[in-house]
């Protein structure tokens, strides 16, 4: 089946979300719409839409003009088995004790590794990105250092790989939340595939705003692998929901953004215990100061 993409950029999250909302009303209707921040510190956002029919070029041009966006670039997507392609490209990832793999590589799991099965799907967190690897390494370091975290929240969980890694490391029920309902569905599939039903609970939530997250606090460990802006906004709430001496592992941070994030979390009442860089990305581990 032939599909089409329409992509544009503009400044600011509010403007990007307004344009995405307007795309819902265009004919033919897009099958999917997404907004993404361009992670260069410029405040530029990308808005993309997918169509099963050729989109209305004039309609897209009008929307771009109204919302102050660049002209949409419309492309035809070749017919391909993308999941099969992803499976071929995604090789297993080793991050500390953890071995992240797809079912096509099940025969490669080392005997001494902690296995995490992640199938190719429409959610972030296969373990190949430096941010996910950094979080897994940080978790491995905590566990190896004797830290026990029985209450864990993974905010912006994607595939739930981090919540599952926590469940493989410690007892307790781990919470995995994401704003994207597709990600939550993918997370539940992965939890079941790893025989972790009852150990990892997946919920749809915006940031920390969910009764289940409120009821489960305080947490021994919180993951937040998202972006600099949301991490800074969430700093007071994340810190408040940590148990005294609890840890927070943060990523989705470009190396040049890390100092700013560290400063915000230090002022919120945490101390920095580990900082690691993988490629362009920094992962931070902080500990809530005990009064």
N, C-alpha and C positions, 0 to 999 in steps of 0.2 A: 504494500500500500504506500502510495506517495504522500508524504507529509511536507509541510512548509514551516519555516521559522521566520519570525519577524522580530528584529532586535533593534533597540535604540538605547541611548544614554541621555541622562539629564542630571541636574544638580539637586541633591537633597532627598531624603527618605520620604518626606511628606508628599512632594511632587511626584515621586516615583510610584507611591502607593495610589495616589489619585489617578494617575495614568493607567495603572493596572486595573483599577475599578472600572474605568471608562471602557477598557478593552472588553470587558464582560458583555457590553451591549452592542458590539459591532457584529455585522452579518457579512460572511458566515461566522458563526461563533467559534472562538478558539477552544481547543480541547484542553489546553493548559496555559497558565500564566504564571510568571515568576518575576520577582524583583531581587536583585543582588547588589550589595555594595561593592564597588571596585576598591580593592584593599590597597590603595596607594596614598591614603590620607587626604585626597582631594575633595571628598564629599560627593563624588560622582557615583550614580547608581545606574545599573543596567536593568532594563525592562524587556522581557521576552515573552512571546506568545507562540503557541504551536497550533497549526491548523491542518485538518484533513482535506480541506478544499483550498484552492488558491485564494488568498485573502484579498480583501477590497483595498487596493493600493491607494485609491483616492481617500477612502475613509481613514486609513492609517496616517496618511499625510496630514489630514485635517486634525486628527487627534494630536499628532506631534506638534503642529503649529499652536494649537490651543494650550498645550501643557508645557510649551517651551523646551521641547526635546529635539534632538537631532532627527533627521529623516530616518524612518525605519529602513533597515537593510533586510530585504526579503530574500530567502534562499530556499531552494528545494532540497529536501533531505533524501538521499538515496535510500531505496528499500534495502534493508539489511536486518539480520538477526543480531540486534545490538547486545542482548544478554549473552549470546554465544561469543560475540566479539570481546565483551568485557571479561568473560571467563578465561578466554585465551590470554588476555593481557595481564590479568591480576594474578601474580605469583604470590606464594605464601610470604608472610611478613613475620619476622622474629623481633619482638620488643621485650627485652628482659626474659622473664620466664614464659611469656605468652607467645603462642604460635597462632596467628590469624590466617585462616585458609578458607577456600571454597570447597564444596563437596567434590569437585573434580581433582582436588589434591589431597583427598582424605588418606591416601596411602603414604603420604610424606610426613605425617605427624610424628615427631620424635617421641620416644618413650618417656623422656624426662621433661617434656614441655607441658604447659597448661593450654589445652586446645580451645580455640574459639572459632566456631564455624559461622562464617558470614557469607550469605549468598549474594550474587550480583543483583542489585535492585536499585530503585530510585530513592536512595537515602544516603546521606553523607556518613562516612565512618567505616571504610573497609580496612583501615590500618595502614594504607599506603601513604596517606598524607602525613606530613611532618607533625601536624598538630595532634593527630590521633596517636601516632607513635610516641610522641613526647608524653602524652597523658598516660599511656600504658607503661612507659619506662618509669615515670614518676610514681605510679601505683606500685610497680614492682619494687622500687626503692623503699617506699614506706613499709610494705609488707616484709621485706628482707630486713628492715631495721627493727622489727618487732612491734610495729604499730598494728593495732586491731581496730577495725572500723565495722561495727555491727549495723550501723545505720548510715546508709549512703544514698545520696541523690545525684543523679546524672541529668543536669539541666541542658536541654538542647541535645538530646541523646542520639539523634540520627538512627543508626542501626542498633543502638543499645550495646555496642561492643564494650564500652567502659563499665556500664552497670553489670554486664555479664562477667567481666574480668574481676570486678569486686566480689561478685557472688562466688566465683571460683576460689577467691582468696580467703574469705571470711564467712562466718555464719550470719544469718539475718536475712531480712527481705529488703532488697535494694529497689529504689524507685528510679524509673527512667521516664523523663518527660520531654515532650517536644511540642512546638507550636504548630508543626505541620502534621495533619492527620495521616498523610501518606507515610511519613517517617514512623509514626506510631504503629501503623499497621505492619510495616517492615520490621520494626523492633519486635513486635509480638511473634512474628514468624520466626525470627532468629532465636528468640528466647525458647520457643518450643523446639526448634531444631537442635538446641544445645541441652535439652532436657532440664531447663531451668524454670519451668512453670512452677509458680508458688515461691520462687526465690527472687524473681525480678518482676516487678509490677510496672506496666507501661501505661502512661496517662497522657492525654492531650492537655497542655497547659501553656499559658503565656508567661514566660519567666517563672516567677515564684507564686503566681496567682492560681492556686488550686487548693481546695480543702484538704486533699490527701497530703500534700506537701506541708501544709500548716500543721496538720495533726501529727505528722511523723517527726517534726522538728523537736529538739535540736539534733543535728546530724554530726556524726563523727567525721564524715568526709563528704565534700560536695565537689563534683566535677562541673565545670562550665567551659566547654569548648565551643565558643561562639565567635564573637568579634569584639574589638576593642571598645566600641561605643556602648553596646549592651553590658559588657563586663564592668565598665565604669559606673553605669547607671545602677547596676545590681549590687555594687560593693556593700552598701549599708545593709541591704536585706540579706545577702548571702552571709555576711559576718554575723548578723543577729541570729541567724538560724543555725550557726555552728555551735556545737557544745564547747565549753571551755577547753582549750587545748586541741580542739578539732582542726582538721586540715581542709584546705581548699586547693584544688588543682585547676589552674586556669590555662587556656590556650585559645588558638584562633588569633594570636597576637603577632604581628610583624615585629621583627627584631628591633626596629627603630621606635616602635610604640611601647616597648616593654617597660621602660623607665617610668612613663606616665602611669601605666597600670599599677606598677609596684607602689608608687607614691600614694595613689588613691587607697589601695588596700592597707598600706601601713597606717595611714591616717584613720582608717576605719577600725583599727585595733588588732592588726595582725603583724606577724613577723615573717620575713622571707627566709625559707629554709633551703630552697633549691631553685636554681635557674639554669635551664638548658636550652641550647639552640640546635635545631635540626633544619638545615638549609636556611630559608628566609624566615623561619617561624620560631618563636620562643614559647616555652612552657614554664609556668611558674608554680611552685608549691609554697603555700604560706600556712602558718599556724596561728590560730586565734590566741591572743595573749590571755593568760589566766590572771584575773584581777587579784 
